[in-house]
Amino acid sequence: MNNVSKSLGDIKSLRWIVLIIVSLVMAANYYFYDALSPLQTLLREHLGFSNTAYGFIVSAYSIPNVFLAMAVIGGIILDKIGIRITGVIFTTFMAIGSFLTAYGASDYFNNGGLGYNFMNTFLTSYSPALKMMSLGFFLFGLGAETSIVVISKVVVKWFKGKELALALGTNIAIARLGTAMALFLSRSISTDDFWSRPIWFGASLLTIAVLTFIIYIFFDIRYDRIKKYKLSHSPEDEFRLKDVFKLIRIPSFIYITLLCVTFYSAVFPFLKYATDMLENKFGLPGELAGRITSILPFGTIVFTPLFGWFTDIKGRSASIMILGSVLLISVHLTFTFTQFNPYLPMFILGIAFSLVPAAMWPSVAKIVETSKIGTAYGFMFSVQNIGLWLFPLLIGRVLDITNPGITQEMVSDGQAVYNYTYSILMLAFLGVLGVIFAVLLLQSDKKYKIGLELPNKTE
C-alpha cells in the first residue's frame, strides 16, 4: 500500500515535468509555423513571391486538415491506437515537412539542386521554390495539427479534475514562446548570404521535438503502469463513426467549434502578415516590426496561465470567451482605421489571445467525455484549419487586388506602400462572428447546465 501511495505521489509531482516536456514539442511546432512571418519581404526579394504566393504557402499547412480531414482522422487514430505511436508518427511528419520547406527556400535547390528539374515539369506558371516549400508546409501541417491533438490529450490525461485550465494555459504559454521567438528572432538571424537561416533553425528544432516526445513516452508508460490505464480501450470506449455525428449534434460543441474557427482565423493569419503590415503602415524596419509583433505571443506567455488559473478557481469560461472576442474586434478596428501606436493594440491582442484559449480548451473537456476527447479536439482543429487555410489566401489576394500596380521594388525604394485596410477589416468581421458564437455558447451553458461558468478544479 505504501509503495502504491508513493508511486501515486510521484505521478502528482511528475505531471508538471511532463507538461513542460510535451509543451516544448509544441513550442518547436509553433516556432516553425511562424518562422516565415517576418520573412515575407525577403521571400518577395529573393524568390520573387507575390503576396498571393506567400499566402498560398501559409495555406498549404491547412490543406491536409481541411480537404483530407487529417486532424479528425488523427484524433480518431489517437483514440484508437493511443498517444505514443500517434505522437511519434505525426511529430516525424512535422520534421520531414520542415526540412522540405527549408530546402525549397535554399540557394542550393534554386540553383538547380536535387528535385528542382522535377518541380519544374508541372504547373510551370509556379516556381519550383513555391511548389517545394508548399509541399513541405503541407507535410508539416499534416503532422502539426494531430501533434497538437495528441499533446492536448496528454494534458487532459494527466490533469483532468486537477489544475486542468492552468495546465492547458501553461501548455499554450510555453508553445507561444516558440511563436514569440520566431517573430522576435527571424529577421535578426537572417543574413544576406543566408537569408533562410530561420527556416533551417526551425527544422532543427522539430528534429529535437521528435526526440523530446520519445522521452515523454517513458513517462507515459510509467503512468499507465501505476494507474493501470489500459492501452486497449474497453468496448464502450472504442471509437465508432457515429461518435462524430453525436458530437455535431451537441449545440454547445458546435458553438465552441465555430468560435474556435472564427477567433483563430482572425489571429493566426493576422500574425502571418503583421510584420509586413507594420512595415508598410507605420514605416518600421523589418526587425523592429517583427519584435513589435512578438509582443502578442510574449503577452500570452504571462496571461494564458493566469487566466487558466482564474477559470480553475472561479470559472466564468463562457464570459471570458465573450470578452476576448470583443477585445479582438477593437484591436483590428484600431489597426484598420487609425495610426495609433502599434505597441498597445498588439499587447491588447495578446490579452485577447490569452483569454479565449485559456477558457476554450478546458471547456471542451466538460462538453465531451474523456474517451472521445481526441476525436473532439481533432474535429475542432479540422474546422479551425478551414479558416487557417482560407484566410491567409484571402488576405494575400485582397492585398494584391487593393494595391494594383505596386511592386516589391517600389516598396523597397520607398515609392509606395501596401495598404492593409480591407484585409484587416475582414478579420474584424470574424471577431464579430466570434462574439455571436460565444454568446450562444453562454446561453447553451445556461440551458443545458454544462458548468462552463463553474470552476474547473474539483480536487
PADOGU-305918 format. One record per residue (C-alpha): residue number from 1; x, y, z. Coordinates in steps of 0.001 Angstrom, whole numbers. Layout:
<nodes>
(NUM,(X,Y,Z))
...
</nodes>
This chain:
<nodes>
(1,(0,0,0))
(2,(2848,2384,891))
(3,(4586,1650,-2408))
(4,(1394,2382,-4333))
(5,(864,5626,-2413))
(6,(4447,6647,-3032))
(7,(4118,5917,-6726))
(8,(916,7914,-6999))
(9,(2647,10759,-5180))
(10,(5429,10588,-7746))
(11,(2872,10935,-10541))
(12,(1440,14004,-8841))
(13,(4855,15636,-8787))
(14,(5777,14408,-12273))
(15,(2783,15793,-14095))
(16,(4272,19281,-14264))
(17,(7534,17885,-15632))
(18,(5502,16008,-18230))
(19,(3664,19219,-19094))
(20,(6939,21042,-19748))
(21,(8263,18200,-21915))
(22,(5246,17996,-24230))
(23,(4886,21790,-24291))
(24,(8423,22110,-25655))
(25,(7347,19874,-28548))
(26,(4513,22307,-29233))
(27,(6881,25270,-28926))
(28,(9025,23860,-31742))
(29,(5844,23368,-33785))
(30,(4768,26964,-33199))
(31,(8236,28333,-33956))
(32,(8309,26763,-37379))
(33,(4712,27721,-38155))
(34,(5561,31396,-37627))
(35,(9172,31435,-38829))
(36,(8108,32661,-42278))
(37,(6039,35578,-40957))
(38,(8888,38110,-40564))
(39,(10447,36841,-43816))
(40,(7609,37886,-46150))
(41,(9619,40785,-47577))
(42,(12662,38523,-48054))
(43,(10542,35932,-49851))
(44,(9453,38666,-52266))
(45,(13031,39864,-52727))
(46,(14900,36541,-53015))
(47,(12287,34243,-54563))
(48,(10015,36756,-56317))
(49,(6890,35643,-54420))
(50,(3763,37791,-54646))
(51,(1554,38329,-51585))
(52,(-819,35734,-53040))
(53,(2026,33221,-53434))
(54,(3102,33806,-49833))
(55,(-483,33268,-48714))
(56,(-584,30018,-50697))
(57,(2455,28609,-48864))
(58,(945,29502,-45494))
(59,(-2385,27980,-46520))
(60,(-706,24742,-47640))
(61,(-324,23980,-43925))
(62,(-4077,23521,-43600))
(63,(-4798,21630,-46836))
(64,(-4396,18124,-45311))
(65,(-6538,19101,-42358))
(66,(-9297,20703,-44450))
(67,(-9516,18538,-47558))
(68,(-8213,15255,-46129))
(69,(-9699,15767,-42635))
(70,(-6361,14700,-41173))
(71,(-6900,16374,-37819))
(72,(-10137,14415,-37408))
(73,(-8516,11224,-38686))
(74,(-5529,11902,-36442))
(75,(-7856,12308,-33463))
(76,(-9560,9042,-34360))
(77,(-6174,7309,-34723))
(78,(-5203,8761,-31350))
(79,(-8328,7389,-29658))
(80,(-7754,4018,-31362))
(81,(-4013,3317,-31021))
(82,(-3001,5671,-28232))
(83,(-748,8602,-27503))
(84,(2650,7008,-28034))
(85,(2548,5681,-31583))
(86,(366,8542,-32829))
(87,(2708,11127,-31348))
(88,(5854,9653,-32875))
(89,(4267,9296,-36338))
(90,(2972,12854,-36566))
(91,(5930,14645,-34973))
(92,(8059,12870,-37593))
(93,(5809,14240,-40348))
(94,(6412,17718,-38913))
(95,(10180,17303,-39043))
(96,(10197,15958,-42614))
(97,(7917,18756,-43837))
(98,(10012,21439,-42173))
(99,(13209,20292,-43898))
(100,(11489,20214,-47298))
(101,(10262,23782,-46700))
(102,(13751,24952,-45796))
(103,(15225,23076,-48742))
(104,(12775,24761,-51134))
(105,(13993,28171,-49935))
(106,(17672,27276,-50184))
(107,(20098,28591,-52787))
(108,(21221,25025,-53494))
(109,(17740,23950,-54576))
(110,(17016,27121,-56533))
(111,(20298,26846,-58417))
(112,(19188,23515,-59909))
(113,(19665,21190,-56932))
(114,(18066,17775,-56407))
(115,(14388,17866,-57306))
(116,(14446,21279,-58973))
(117,(14012,19967,-62513))
(118,(11204,17650,-61430))
(119,(9381,20515,-59720))
(120,(9715,22446,-62972))
(121,(7900,19783,-65045))
(122,(4358,20571,-63842))
(123,(2353,23712,-63057))
(124,(5101,25640,-64808))
(125,(3454,29000,-64118))
(126,(4501,28479,-60484))
(127,(8156,28480,-59449))
(128,(9833,25265,-58213))
(129,(10601,27069,-54943))
(130,(6911,27813,-54368))
(131,(5959,24199,-55074))
(132,(8691,22654,-52903))
(133,(8043,24985,-49980))
(134,(4296,24390,-50279))
(135,(4855,20615,-50270))
(136,(6983,20973,-47167))
(137,(4433,23146,-45386))
(138,(1729,20651,-46425))
(139,(3575,17760,-44741))
(140,(4412,19934,-41756))
(141,(723,20805,-41350))
(142,(-274,17157,-41732))
(143,(1810,16350,-38682))
(144,(1420,19559,-36698))
(145,(-2328,19634,-36065))
(146,(-2549,15998,-34992))
(147,(510,16528,-32781))
(148,(-1377,19330,-31034))
(149,(-4346,16973,-30584))
(150,(-2008,14376,-29061))
(151,(-453,16878,-26659))
(152,(-3871,18237,-25670))
(153,(-4963,14705,-24783))
(154,(-1741,14188,-22817))
(155,(-2542,17254,-20711))
(156,(-6149,16156,-20163))
(157,(-4931,12670,-19226))
(158,(-2604,13959,-16520))
(159,(-4597,16954,-15246))
(160,(-8349,16348,-15566))
(161,(-10019,17045,-12236))
(162,(-6928,18905,-11066))
(163,(-5425,22139,-12427))
(164,(-6611,21434,-15982))
(165,(-7158,25005,-17182))
(166,(-3894,26159,-15597))
(167,(-2110,23218,-17215))
(168,(-3616,23859,-20646))
(169,(-2890,27559,-20241))
(170,(721,26831,-19308))
(171,(982,24429,-22247))
(172,(-231,27152,-24619))
(173,(2057,29728,-22983))
(174,(5182,27605,-23460))
(175,(4105,26810,-27021))
(176,(3599,30503,-27763))
(177,(7168,31082,-26661))
(178,(8001,29400,-29964))
(179,(5850,31918,-31849))
(180,(7381,34807,-29912))
(181,(10920,33686,-30641))
(182,(10122,33207,-34343))
(183,(8757,36737,-34633))
(184,(11491,38233,-32470))
(185,(14499,36424,-33937))
(186,(13795,35523,-37557))
(187,(14922,38798,-39120))
(188,(17795,39094,-36644))
(189,(19396,35752,-37504))
(190,(18740,36109,-41239))
(191,(21714,37428,-43235))
(192,(22179,38493,-46844))
(193,(24209,35381,-47699))
(194,(21981,33022,-45644))
(195,(18563,34648,-45520))
(196,(16746,31304,-44967))
(197,(18636,30510,-41734))
(198,(15486,30986,-39546))
(199,(13688,28278,-41555))
(200,(16574,25817,-41148))
(201,(16751,26620,-37447))
(202,(13045,25789,-37089))
(203,(13563,22486,-38923))
(204,(16351,21617,-36487))
(205,(14071,22376,-33531))
(206,(11449,19981,-34892))
(207,(14015,17195,-35123))
(208,(14770,17757,-31443))
(209,(10998,17766,-30800))
(210,(10683,14195,-32117))
(211,(13359,13066,-29668))
(212,(11689,15029,-26868))
(213,(8381,13273,-27459))
(214,(10155,9911,-27282))
(215,(11396,10955,-23835))
(216,(7774,11636,-22826))
(217,(6834,8074,-23819))
(218,(8801,6709,-20858))
(219,(6697,8858,-18501))
(220,(3531,7706,-20257))
(221,(4465,4042,-19781))
(222,(5031,4644,-16069))
(223,(1708,6454,-15758))
(224,(-166,3578,-17358))
(225,(1530,1003,-15148))
(226,(763,2849,-11934))
(227,(-2755,3922,-12807))
(228,(-3418,604,-14591))
(229,(-4566,2608,-17578))
(230,(-5340,17,-20283))
(231,(-3766,560,-23680))
(232,(-6677,-1235,-25284))
(233,(-9901,600,-24563))
(234,(-12947,-1141,-23210))
(235,(-15727,-1755,-25762))
(236,(-17632,1331,-24691))
(237,(-14510,3461,-25256))
(238,(-13818,2208,-28782))
(239,(-14228,4798,-31491))
(240,(-17297,4491,-33656))
(241,(-18124,6682,-36649))
(242,(-21402,7620,-35036))
(243,(-19391,9329,-32268))
(244,(-18575,12140,-34715))
(245,(-22259,12556,-35520))
(246,(-23026,12581,-31798))
(247,(-20548,15421,-31347))
(248,(-22056,17605,-34051))
(249,(-25497,17189,-32514))
(250,(-24332,18821,-29271))
(251,(-25210,22553,-29574))
(252,(-22516,23720,-27152))
(253,(-19866,21743,-29052))
(254,(-20954,23341,-32333))
(255,(-20844,26840,-30836))
(256,(-17406,26362,-29297))
(257,(-16106,24905,-32587))
(258,(-17427,27864,-34584))
(259,(-15942,30262,-32038))
(260,(-12659,28393,-32401))
(261,(-12535,28779,-36191))
(262,(-13578,32441,-36272))
(263,(-11320,33533,-33414))
(264,(-8188,31700,-34544))
(265,(-8785,32760,-38157))
(266,(-8687,36366,-37000))
(267,(-5385,35894,-35142))
(268,(-3078,33336,-36788))
(269,(-3440,34648,-40381))
(270,(-3019,38173,-38981))
(271,(296,37123,-37418))
(272,(1441,35883,-40828))
(273,(1079,39405,-42240))
(274,(1510,41574,-39135))
(275,(5223,42253,-39583))
(276,(4739,43304,-43197))
(277,(1680,45359,-42236))
(278,(3683,47268,-39610))
(279,(6495,47849,-42103))
(280,(4082,49336,-44646))
(281,(1551,51132,-42436))
(282,(3998,52616,-39919))
(283,(7222,52677,-41960))
(284,(9061,50487,-39462))
(285,(12192,48479,-40313))
(286,(11539,44744,-40598))
(287,(13460,43725,-37489))
(288,(11592,46215,-35262))
(289,(8236,45289,-36839))
(290,(8878,41625,-36027))
(291,(9721,42469,-32434))
(292,(6559,44546,-32017))
(293,(4535,41632,-33410))
(294,(6219,39342,-30864))
(295,(4520,41364,-28105))
(296,(1382,39333,-28834))
(297,(2793,35855,-28096))
(298,(5053,37144,-25317))
(299,(1918,38516,-23654))
(300,(187,35162,-23898))
(301,(3103,33500,-22102))
(302,(2206,35511,-18988))
(303,(-1555,35839,-19284))
(304,(-2708,32430,-20572))
(305,(-1654,30524,-17418))
(306,(-3025,33371,-15286))
(307,(-6446,33243,-16945))
(308,(-6318,29450,-16841))
(309,(-5729,29610,-13086))
(310,(-8672,32013,-12784))
(311,(-11063,29662,-14613))
(312,(-9836,26746,-12497))
(313,(-10669,28624,-9304))
(314,(-13538,30937,-10291))
(315,(-14945,29586,-13566))
(316,(-16677,32091,-15902))
(317,(-15204,30421,-19008))
(318,(-18031,31374,-21404))
(319,(-17978,35001,-20224))
(320,(-14207,35138,-20682))
(321,(-14572,33930,-24281))
(322,(-17023,36778,-24963))
(323,(-14615,39343,-23503))
(324,(-11688,38016,-25542))
(325,(-13685,38222,-28774))
(326,(-14711,41826,-28054))
(327,(-11065,42802,-27455))
(328,(-10144,41149,-30751))
(329,(-12618,43343,-32651))
(330,(-11340,46520,-31001))
(331,(-7724,45762,-31962))
(332,(-8441,45018,-35618))
(333,(-10600,48142,-35944))
(334,(-7765,50175,-34397))
(335,(-5285,48838,-36947))
(336,(-7790,49383,-39758))
(337,(-8837,52979,-39148))
(338,(-6145,54659,-37033))
(339,(-2415,55354,-36898))
(340,(-2419,54594,-33169))
(341,(949,53484,-31808))
(342,(1035,49718,-32558))
(343,(2558,48631,-29238))
(344,(-653,48911,-27190))
(345,(-3051,47263,-29687))
(346,(-628,44361,-30086))
(347,(-465,43995,-26298))
(348,(-4269,44024,-26036))
(349,(-4485,41410,-28792))
(350,(-2116,39299,-26698))
(351,(-4563,39559,-23793))
(352,(-7465,38529,-26049))
(353,(-5380,35656,-27389))
(354,(-4815,34537,-23801))
(355,(-8401,34841,-22610))
(356,(-10135,32732,-25252))
(357,(-7793,29697,-25436))
(358,(-7416,29608,-21624))
(359,(-11181,29247,-21323))
(360,(-11962,27323,-24525))
(361,(-9856,24168,-24384))
(362,(-10694,23159,-20783))
(363,(-14363,23786,-21612))
(364,(-14238,21069,-24280))
(365,(-13384,18552,-21547))
(366,(-16677,19490,-19834))
(367,(-18713,19133,-23011))
(368,(-17158,15870,-24275))
(369,(-16325,12668,-22372))
(370,(-12622,11961,-21894))
(371,(-12527,8830,-24096))
(372,(-13652,10940,-27084))
(373,(-11537,13994,-26365))
(374,(-9046,13142,-29125))
(375,(-11839,12918,-31682))
(376,(-13394,16150,-30376))
(377,(-10143,18117,-30494))
(378,(-9367,16626,-33914))
(379,(-12750,17713,-35270))
(380,(-12283,21226,-33856))
(381,(-8801,21540,-35311))
(382,(-10029,20386,-38718))
(383,(-12770,23018,-38742))
(384,(-10289,25579,-37431))
(385,(-7988,24720,-40320))
(386,(-10653,25766,-42813))
(387,(-10020,29292,-41590))
(388,(-6250,28842,-41383))
(389,(-6294,27655,-44997))
(390,(-8746,30215,-46389))
(391,(-7825,33492,-44718))
(392,(-4072,33654,-45460))
(393,(-5082,33166,-49100))
(394,(-7789,35819,-48852))
(395,(-5573,38341,-47101))
(396,(-2848,37947,-49730))
(397,(-5359,38089,-52580))
(398,(-7180,41129,-51179))
(399,(-3813,42790,-50599))
(400,(-2813,42335,-54244))
(401,(-6231,43374,-55592))
(402,(-6473,46533,-53452))
(403,(-2892,47572,-54259))
(404,(-2795,47378,-58070))
(405,(476,48225,-59750))
(406,(2550,48159,-56566))
(407,(5691,46020,-56762))
(408,(8270,44969,-54188))
(409,(10823,47158,-55958))
(410,(8583,50216,-55469))
(411,(8104,49344,-51783))
(412,(11834,48759,-51253))
(413,(12659,52091,-52921))
(414,(10157,53938,-50712))
(415,(7955,54870,-53691))
(416,(4864,53013,-52427))
(417,(3430,51006,-49526))
(418,(900,48193,-49307))
(419,(-2482,49314,-47895))
(420,(-3801,46678,-45453))
(421,(-7139,48389,-44663))
(422,(-9504,45924,-46317))
(423,(-7519,42846,-45306))
(424,(-7597,43724,-41595))
(425,(-11225,44876,-41735))
(426,(-12103,41370,-42931))
(427,(-10539,39970,-39749))
(428,(-12533,42381,-37579))
(429,(-15713,40905,-39073))
(430,(-14544,37461,-37945))
(431,(-14308,38880,-34426))
(432,(-17970,39932,-34636))
(433,(-18928,36365,-35553))
(434,(-16823,35138,-32631))
(435,(-18805,37279,-30186))
(436,(-22066,35870,-31551))
(437,(-20911,32258,-31113))
(438,(-19541,32964,-27625))
(439,(-22906,34439,-26558))
(440,(-24716,31415,-27984))
(441,(-22333,29178,-26023))
(442,(-23156,31035,-22812))
(443,(-26878,30648,-23473))
(444,(-26400,26937,-24196))
(445,(-24490,26537,-20946))
(446,(-27363,28092,-19013))
(447,(-29924,25926,-20819))
(448,(-28148,22562,-20524))
(449,(-26239,23292,-17283))
(450,(-22884,22155,-18650))
(451,(-20975,24040,-15977))
(452,(-18828,26284,-18180))
(453,(-19256,29142,-15738))
(454,(-18267,26908,-12799))
(455,(-14674,26336,-11600))
(456,(-12712,23604,-13389))
(457,(-10869,22351,-10328))
(458,(-12746,19644,-8424))
(459,(-9914,18258,-6290))
</nodes>
